[in-house]
């Protein structure tokens, strides 16, 4: 089931990690790759949200990360 988080929740989670580490998206458990984060934009109004754009594929997701995410080994 999809799970939405707020900007506040994301900030809270990010405050627990080293601020100098690079940040990537882990996308698609069936084809697990690491993607760079691109532009961040905010849309205001009734359908307001924050969008984080993908900025290119970086690598295959390491097995240790797939295990931590409980994604099946590919």
N, CA, C and O of each residue as an XYZ file, in Angstrom:
296
protein
N       0.838     -1.174      0.000
C       0.000      0.000      0.000
C       0.889      1.246      0.000
O       1.836      1.307      0.784
N       0.620      2.234     -0.845
C       1.404      3.466     -0.856
C       1.277      4.210      0.471
O       0.241      4.156      1.133
N       2.312      4.879      0.831
C       2.342      5.624      2.082
C       2.872      7.017      1.810
O       3.991      7.169      1.320
N       2.094      8.023      2.116
C       2.532      9.407      1.920
C       3.086      9.942      3.227
O       2.550      9.661      4.298
N       4.168     10.721      3.136
C       4.689     11.409      4.301
C       4.688     12.897      4.018
O       4.663     13.327      2.865
N       4.716     13.668      5.078
C       4.754     15.130      4.932
C       6.205     15.609      4.907
O       7.128     14.864      5.235
N       6.381     16.858      4.513
C       7.718     17.459      4.533
C       8.260     17.417      5.962
O       9.438     17.126      6.169
N       7.412     17.705      6.944
C       7.828     17.672      8.356
C       8.358     16.285      8.735
O       9.393     16.178      9.392
N       7.654     15.222      8.326
C       8.097     13.861      8.638
C       9.417     13.533      7.938
O      10.286     12.890      8.528
N       9.574     13.968      6.685
C      10.817     13.728      5.961
C      11.983     14.448      6.633
O      13.059     13.872      6.793
N      11.777     15.693      7.021
C      12.828     16.449      7.709
C      13.211     15.750      9.005
O      14.396     15.626      9.312
N      12.233     15.296      9.761
C      12.501     14.600     11.027
C      13.353     13.356     10.785
O      14.294     13.092     11.534
N      13.028     12.594      9.746
C      13.805     11.390      9.434
C      15.221     11.750      9.003
O      16.175     11.076      9.392
N      15.369     12.798      8.208
C      16.683     13.190      7.713
C      17.571     13.771      8.810
O      18.794     13.754      8.678
N      16.982     14.284      9.888
C      17.772     14.856     10.975
C      18.564     13.795     11.734
O      19.448     14.138     12.520
N      18.268     12.520     11.516
C      18.948     11.449     12.246
C      20.161     10.908     11.500
O      20.840     10.017     12.009
N      20.450     11.421     10.312
C      21.564     10.903      9.515
C      22.633     11.973      9.313
O      22.395     13.159      9.543
N      23.803     11.538      8.883
C      24.924     12.440      8.609
C      24.534     13.420      7.506
O      24.214     12.981      6.402
N      24.547     14.729      7.762
C      24.107     15.703      6.767
C      25.047     15.841      5.571
O      24.690     16.483      4.583
N      26.221     15.260      5.641
C      27.170     15.359      4.532
C      27.119     14.164      3.580
O      27.864     14.128      2.602
N      26.253     13.190      3.851
C      26.117     12.028      2.972
C      25.309     12.376      1.731
O      24.408     13.212      1.803
N      25.613     11.749      0.582
C      24.767     11.958     -0.603
C      23.396     11.308     -0.384
O      23.257     10.380      0.413
N      22.398     11.807     -1.098
C      21.032     11.289     -0.987
C      20.598     10.742     -2.338
O      20.802     11.387     -3.367
N      19.999      9.551     -2.337
C      19.502      8.916     -3.555
C      18.106      8.364     -3.308
O      17.698      8.156     -2.166
N      17.380      8.129     -4.396
C      16.123      7.396     -4.343
C      16.413      5.934     -4.636
O      17.182      5.619     -5.543
N      15.805      5.050     -3.878
C      15.801      3.624     -4.204
C      14.439      3.368     -4.842
O      13.404      3.545     -4.199
N      14.441      2.951     -6.104
C      13.194      2.870     -6.863
C      12.969      1.469     -7.408
O      13.891      0.824     -7.906
N      11.730      1.011     -7.305
C      11.230     -0.190     -7.966
C      11.868     -1.482     -7.465
O      12.944     -1.856     -7.930
N      11.222     -2.167     -6.526
C      11.774     -3.411     -5.996
C      11.982     -4.496     -7.051
O      12.816     -5.380     -6.857
N      11.251     -4.452     -8.154
C      11.424     -5.462     -9.205
C      12.629     -5.174    -10.094
O      13.120     -6.077    -10.772
N      13.111     -3.946    -10.104
C      14.271     -3.544    -10.900
C      15.025     -2.508    -10.062
O      15.032     -1.324    -10.397
N      15.661     -2.956     -8.972
C      16.166     -2.028     -7.952
C      17.400     -1.239     -8.385
O      18.503     -1.774     -8.500
N      17.175      0.025     -8.615
C      18.262      0.926     -8.980
C      18.268      2.137     -8.054
O      17.284      2.432     -7.376
N      19.387      2.818     -8.046
C      19.576      4.038     -7.282
C      19.481      5.204     -8.263
O      20.101      5.178     -9.326
N      18.706      6.223     -7.904
C      18.538      7.395     -8.761
C      18.941      8.644     -8.003
O      18.701      8.765     -6.802
N      19.550      9.564     -8.715
C      19.919     10.850     -8.127
C      18.670     11.713     -7.949
O      17.701     11.596     -8.700
N      18.717     12.567     -6.952
C      17.629     13.507     -6.697
C      17.904     14.789     -7.469
O      19.025     15.296     -7.480
N      16.868     15.299     -8.111
C      16.997     16.529     -8.887
C      16.298     17.691     -8.213
O      16.387     17.879     -6.999
N      15.611     18.452     -9.016
C      14.944     19.668     -8.568
C      13.816     19.351     -7.584
O      13.141     18.329     -7.705
N      13.624     20.234     -6.620
C      12.529     20.143     -5.652
C      11.626     21.341     -5.893
O      12.086     22.482     -5.883
N      10.330     21.081     -6.110
C       9.389     22.187     -6.342
C       8.180     22.043     -5.415
O       7.831     20.946     -4.980
N       7.566     23.166     -5.135
C       6.365     23.201     -4.315
C       5.215     23.752     -5.147
O       5.345     24.793     -5.792
N       4.099     23.051     -5.128
C       2.880     23.508     -5.778
C       1.922     23.919     -4.658
O       1.670     23.142     -3.738
N       1.398     25.126     -4.736
C       0.494     25.610     -3.697
C      -0.947     25.482     -4.156
O      -1.215     25.181     -5.319
N      -1.862     25.712     -3.243
C      -3.277     25.637     -3.563
C      -3.912     24.376     -3.011
O      -3.289     23.655     -2.232
N      -5.158     24.103     -3.412
C      -5.893     22.969     -2.853
C      -5.216     21.616     -3.108
O      -5.330     20.704     -2.290
N      -4.524     21.485     -4.222
C      -3.827     20.235     -4.536
C      -2.329     20.377     -4.295
O      -1.523     19.717     -4.952
N      -1.962     21.232     -3.364
C      -0.559     21.523     -3.106
C       0.224     20.296     -2.677
O      -0.299     19.396     -2.020
N       1.480     20.285     -3.064
C       2.391     19.196     -2.707
C       3.806     19.636     -3.035
O       4.016     20.630     -3.730
N       4.772     18.887     -2.530
C       6.169     19.077     -2.881
C       6.569     17.913     -3.769
O       6.268     16.757     -3.471
N       7.251     18.228     -4.861
C       7.695     17.198     -5.805
C       9.217     17.207     -5.873
O       9.850     18.259     -5.959
N       9.784     16.007     -5.832
C      11.222     15.836     -5.957
C      11.472     15.119     -7.271
O      11.021     13.990     -7.464
N      12.181     15.765     -8.164
C      12.416     15.197     -9.485
C      13.587     14.213     -9.460
O      14.535     14.377     -8.692
N      13.505     13.205    -10.298
C      14.584     12.246    -10.507
C      15.600     12.888    -11.440
O      15.220     13.597    -12.372
N      16.889     12.649    -11.202
C      17.932     13.305    -11.974
C      18.951     12.298    -12.518
O      20.157     12.544    -12.490
N      18.462     11.189    -13.001
C      19.354     10.209    -13.614
C      19.646      9.012    -12.733
O      19.640      9.104    -11.506
N      19.896      7.908    -13.369
C      20.204      6.664    -12.669
C      21.665      6.670    -12.249
O      22.539      7.085    -13.011
N      21.923      6.210    -11.044
C      23.271      6.208    -10.499
C      23.913      4.819    -10.526
O      25.054      4.670    -10.964
N      23.185      3.809    -10.061
C      23.763      2.463     -9.948
C      22.666      1.460     -9.635
O      21.500      1.817     -9.468
N      23.068      0.195     -9.558
C      22.170     -0.855     -9.071
C      22.133     -0.754     -7.548
O      23.157     -0.504     -6.913
N      20.965     -0.947     -6.975
C      20.805     -0.851     -5.527
C      21.590     -1.971     -4.841
O      21.392     -3.138     -5.178
N      22.469     -1.656     -3.893
C      23.262     -2.680     -3.224
C      22.383     -3.693     -2.473
O      21.332     -3.326     -1.946
N      22.808     -4.962     -2.423
C      22.030     -5.992     -1.728
C      21.705     -5.629     -0.282
O      20.608     -5.930      0.189
N      22.620     -4.996      0.425
C      22.357     -4.635      1.823
C      21.182     -3.667      1.941
O      20.398     -3.742      2.886
N      21.068     -2.752      0.969
C      19.947     -1.803      0.978
C      18.653     -2.528      0.649
O      17.634     -2.293      1.300
N      18.674     -3.413     -0.359
C      17.479     -4.191     -0.701
C      17.012     -5.000      0.501
O      15.810     -5.089      0.751
N      17.930     -5.586      1.243
C      17.563     -6.354      2.432
C      16.939     -5.469      3.492
O      15.938     -5.848      4.100
N      17.515     -4.288      3.726
C      16.982     -3.364      4.709
C      15.576     -2.896      4.331
O      14.733     -2.674      5.201
N      15.333     -2.749      3.030
C      14.011     -2.347      2.538
C      13.058     -3.523      2.434
O      11.885     -3.345      2.106
N      13.538     -4.697      2.703
C      12.802     -5.975      2.557
C      12.307     -6.185      1.125
O      11.208     -6.695      0.906
N      13.135     -5.783      0.152
C      12.864     -6.036     -1.250
C      13.549     -7.337     -1.623
O      14.658     -7.606     -1.162
N      12.911     -8.140     -2.443
C      13.474     -9.419     -2.868
C      14.758     -9.198     -3.631
O      14.915     -8.196     -4.329
N      15.686    -10.145     -3.494
C      16.940    -10.095     -4.257
C      16.648    -10.324     -5.731
O      15.904    -11.236     -6.091
N      17.235     -9.493     -6.576
C      17.034     -9.623     -8.019
C      18.246    -10.286     -8.627
O      18.293    -10.496     -9.839
